[in-house]
């Protein structure tokens, strides 16, 4: 053991600078567990790195413009010692003349960075982005900008932006605007993140600004659809009598999921991801963690919701989710299910319409503005000083929660369990 340590010390301190020769490189092994560096005494700046796996790579190393630079030459034996010395001599000449090939290569790579690569960097830097947001950004690239994914981001012009926005708007004005908002964020990130050289940014202007300058953004009306009072009975009847589709065994979980959405006002994703560990059947409360506004959201159960949770608990599988899919994961694409309910009931709706319905009924009951904001978990306006002082917990919301359920069931002509 002592002799082995002495051998390593000999390599590190006495053999780090030697004249590189064929027999040395052929026979040299690396049992140290770390990369070994040997520098040639015959050509200044030439070195070879030997990895623990035995890979031997020549490099040139020197100083240029006050910075230490290392330029890879190639692997031995594909590159001979004499060729490596010749290349190293050329690189050292460049260094002495202030020519930084490493910086030039990095600048070239940055100049060619694609839209997809910018998105990857953006996501990696934004540690707090929610999975749903990341999924939406990737969907935007795969749908509206698929042919731009491999395109250098600095090759996209104002004309490109204008024309793509126009084409996308023909199918969906809302999605066209959303696509351009995502692209705007990527351009803003690229403007700050990438430089061709110090002080010289890769992108100096965000081309999506042309949409604002030309007033080309679509005037998309905010969605206001909800289930109207005269539609409640038909909708509830279709949901309560939901049958399996294509022999799917999850129709009961879907039924309870729909009822939960309209009776709780939860966002669809927060409801899908609701886990049993965040449900307290004894206290009759349930909670979503790290919601859209980055806060936890706890609500009390009304009596009908309590019955739903008890039924789901009796049918509980190994899944951690209250509303599980057949693979015990969370419910996934619900389009086929709510399209079916729409066809049976004659009521067109989306999952977010159920949340909007909950809020609309709550407002009709003259529930206080602050309680309503807590019920739907809307973000507090910083300018509202009073809202900052009020602390409305789950128990204080129990009475309005029950009132909303009672009104919804009354409109649906549903008898309480």
N, C-alpha and C positions, 0 to 999 in steps of 0.2 A: 504493500500500500504506500509506504514511504517513497519507494523508488518511482511509483507511478506519479505521485504528487511532484516529485523532483523533475520528472519528465515533462509534466505540464508547465511547470515554472520555466523550464529550459525553452520550451516552445514559445511561451508568451514573451519572455524577456530577452532571449538571445537569438531566437530564430524569426522574430517578427520582421526583420529586415535582412533579406538574403538575395543572392542572385538567383532568379527563378530559372530552373533547368528542367529538362524533360524527365529525368529519372526521379527528381524530387516530386514533381507534380503527379507522376504515375504512381509512386509508392506512398505518397502522403495520405494518411487516414485521419479521421477526426473522431476520437472517442471521448471528447470533453463534454459533450452534450450542448455546446454552444458553438456559434460560428467562429471560425479562426480566420484571421486576416494576416496575410504575408505581403510585404511590400518589396518590390524589386529594387535592388541597389544599382542596376545597370540603367534603368530608365526612370527618371524622377516622375512621380505621380502614378506609376503603374502598380496595381495591387491585385491580389486574387483572394476571393472569399471561398472558404471551404466549409460547407454545412455539415452537420452531424450525419446526414445521409450520404455524404461523399460528393455532392455537387460542387464543382469548381468553376467559379465565374470571375473573369477578368473585369477590372474597372479602372477608370482614370479618376484621380482625385486631386483637387487643387482649390485655389481661391480665385474668385472673380468678383469684381465690384464689391469687395468687402464681405463676400459670402462664401462659405465652404460648399463646394459642389462635388458630387460624385456621379460619374457617368458610366453606365453599364456598357461594356464592350462586347462581351459574349462568353460562351461557355467553352471550357477546355474539355476534350481535345478538338472540338469542331473549329475553334480558333486557336491557332498555334501561338507560342510565346513570341515569336518574331512579329507576327501580325499584330498581336496585342501591344507590343512595344511601339510599332509603327502608328497604330491608332491612338495610343496614349500620347505619343509625341504630338500628334495633330491636335488633340484635345487640349493639351497643355499650352500649345501655341495660341489656341483660341482664348483660353483663360487669360493669358498674358496680354492679349489685345482687348480684353474686356468683353469678349463674345461669350455669352452665357447660353450654351446649347440646352441646358436643362430648363432654364427659364423659358427659352423659346419653344421647347417641346410642350411645356406646361401651358404656355399661352395658346399654342395651337390646339391643344386638347380642349381648353376652355372655350376657345372660339368655335369649336365644333360640338359643344355640349348640346344635347338634344332636349326637346321638351320633356320627354319621359325621364331623362336623367335629372333634370331640374326638379321635377316632381318628387323623385326619390330623395334628393337632397333636402327638399323642403319638408317632407314628412319626417325625415331623420332628425332635422333640427327642431321641429315643432313637437316636443315631447308630450305636450298636453292635448294634442289633437285626439278627438274621440274616434273610435273605430268606425262609427257611422259617417263621420266627416271624411275620413280617409277613403272609405268605400265610395262615397259620392264623388270625390276628386278623381279616383281611378275610373269610375263609370263615365265621367265627363270625357276623359281622354279616349276611352275605348269606344264611345258612341259618337260624339260630335267632332273629335279631333284625332280619330284613329290614324289618318294618313299624315298627321303632323307629329306623331309620337317620336319618330326617328329623324325629324327635321331639326337642324340647329336652331335654337330659339332666337338667335340674333339674325336669322334669315327671314323671319316673319315680319312683313311690312304692314303699314297702315292699310294699304289696299287689300292685302290678304285678310286682315281683320274685318274690314267692312264687308267684303264679299262673303266670307264664311258666316258672319252674323246674319246677313241677308238670307242666305240659303237655309240656315237652321231655323230662322224665324218663319219660313214658309210652313214648316211642320209643327213647331211649337214655340211661340214667342217667349214663353216663360223659360223653357229649357235653353233657348238661344242666349237669353240674358244670363242665365246661371253659368253656362259654358264660358262666356266672356268674363264673368266675375272671377271664375277660377283661374282663367288665363291671366287676368290682370294681377292676381295675387302672385302668380309664378313670375311674371315680368318684374314686379316690384322686388321680389326676393332676389332675382338674378341681377338686378341693378345694384343691389347692395353687396351681394356675395362674390361675384366673379369680376376679376380684373385681368386684363391682358398683360399689364405690368403695373407696378405700384403707382397708384394715383390715376390710372387709366382704366375706367370701368369697361367691361365687355359691352354693356348696354347703357346708353345715356338717356333714352326716352322710352316711355311705356307706350307702345303703339295702340293699346286699347283706349287710350285717351281720345282717340279720334271719334269714338262713338259718342262721347260726351260733347265734344266740340261740334259735331254735326247733328246732335240731338237725335241720335239713331236708336237709343235704347227704347225697347218696346214698353208701351204703357199697359202693363199687365194688371188687370183689376185683381185686388185681393180677394181670395176665395171666401165666400160668406155662406156657402151651402150648409144646411143642417137638416135634421129630420123634423118636419113640421108636426104640429099637434095632431092633425087629421091622418098622419101617416104612421103614428106610433103603434096602433093596434096591429096593423098589417105587418110591420117590421118585427115587432116582438113575437108575433105568432110564427113567422117564418123562421126566426132564430130558435125559439123554444122547440120547434118541431124539426130541427135540422137533422137530415139523414146522411148516412155515409155517401161519399162521392167516390166512384171507382173503387168500391170496397175498402175505402180508407178507414182505419180504426180510430182516427183522431177527431171524429165529428163532435164528440162530447166536450173535448178540450176546446175545440173551436167555438162551440156554442157558448161555453162559459167565458171564453176570452172576449167574444163580442159583448156579452152582457156586462162583463167587468169594465170594458172600455167606456160604455155609455153611462154606467153607474158610478164610476170613479173619476172620469176625466183624465186618466193617465194617458201619456203619449204611447203610441203603438209599440215602439221599441222598448220602452221602459216596462210595459206590461208583458211583452214577450220574454224579457230577461228577468222578470220577478222570480226570486228564489224563495224556497220555504224557510231558509234561515232568516229571511227578512219579514216573515209573517208571524205575528204573535196571536194565536187563536184565543189565548186566555184574556189578553188585554184588548183583543179585537182591533188590532192595528196592522197595517202593512206599510212597507217602506221601499222606495227606490233609491239607490245609491248613486252619487256622482251624476246627477241628471244633466240635462242640456244646459242649465244655467250654473252647473258645477256645484250644486248643493244637494244634500240628501232631502228627500221629500216623503214625509210620513203622514198618513191619513188614517182616520178611524173607519171601521166598517159600519155600514148601515146594517139593519137586520137582514135584508135580502143579500147583501154582499157576504155577510157572515155565513149564510146558508150556502152560497156558492163555494166559499173556501172550505167549509166542512165537507161538502160533497167531493170537492177535488182532493181533499186529504184522505177520504175513504177510498178513493180510486188511485191513490199515490203509488207510483212505481219507484224505480231506483233513480229516476231523474231528479236533479235538484230544482227543476223548474216547476212552477205552479201549473203552467199550461204547456205540457211537453209535446213534442213531435213523436212520431212512432219510433224514432231512433234515440229517444230520451233527451235529445237536444231541445233547444227552444223552437217554437213554431217558426216556420219560414215564410215562403211566398203565400200570402193569403188571398191573392187576387181571385183564384178559382172559387174560393168560398164566398167572398162578399159579392162576386158576380152572381153566384147561385142564389143568395138571399135576395139580391136585387130583382132577379128574374121571378122568383116566387112571390115576393111581396109587392113588386111594382115600384119599389122605392130605390132610386139611384143614390148611392152613397159611397164614400171612401172611409177608411179607418179614422182619418183625422176629422171627418165630419161628425163622428161620434163624440169626440172630445169637444168639438164646437157646440154640439147639441147639449152636452152636460153644462157648459158654461152659459148657454142661452137660457136654459131652464133655471139655472141658479140665479141669474140676473133677474128673471121674471118674478122671483120670490122675494125680491128686495133684500137679499143677503148683502151685508155691508161690503163696500168696495175692497177693504183690506182683507176680509175673510175670503172673498172671491179670489183675490190674487193668490192667497195661500192655498186655496183648494186646487187651483190649476197650475200652481208653482210658476207664476210669472215673475220675472226678475224685478227686483226693487229698483225704482228710479232714484238715483242718488240725490236728486234735487228734492225728493219728498222726505223731509225731515221727520214728519210724523210717522211714516211707514218704518223708518229706521228705529224708532222708539218702541213700536208695538211688537210684542212677542206673542204670537198666536200659535199655540201648540196643538197637537192632535186632539186633545180632549175638548178644547174650545171649538173645534170644528165638527164635533160629533152631532150636535143638534142641526146645524145647516146641512150636513151630509145626509142625515136621515130625512130632512125635509125635501131635499132634491130627489132622493129615491122614491119617497112617497108620491111626489108629483109625477115622476116618470111612470111609475106603475099605475097611477090613476089614469093617466092619458092612454096607457096601453091596455087598460082594463084587465090588468093581471092581478090575481089574488096573491097576497103575500104568503110565503111558505109557513 
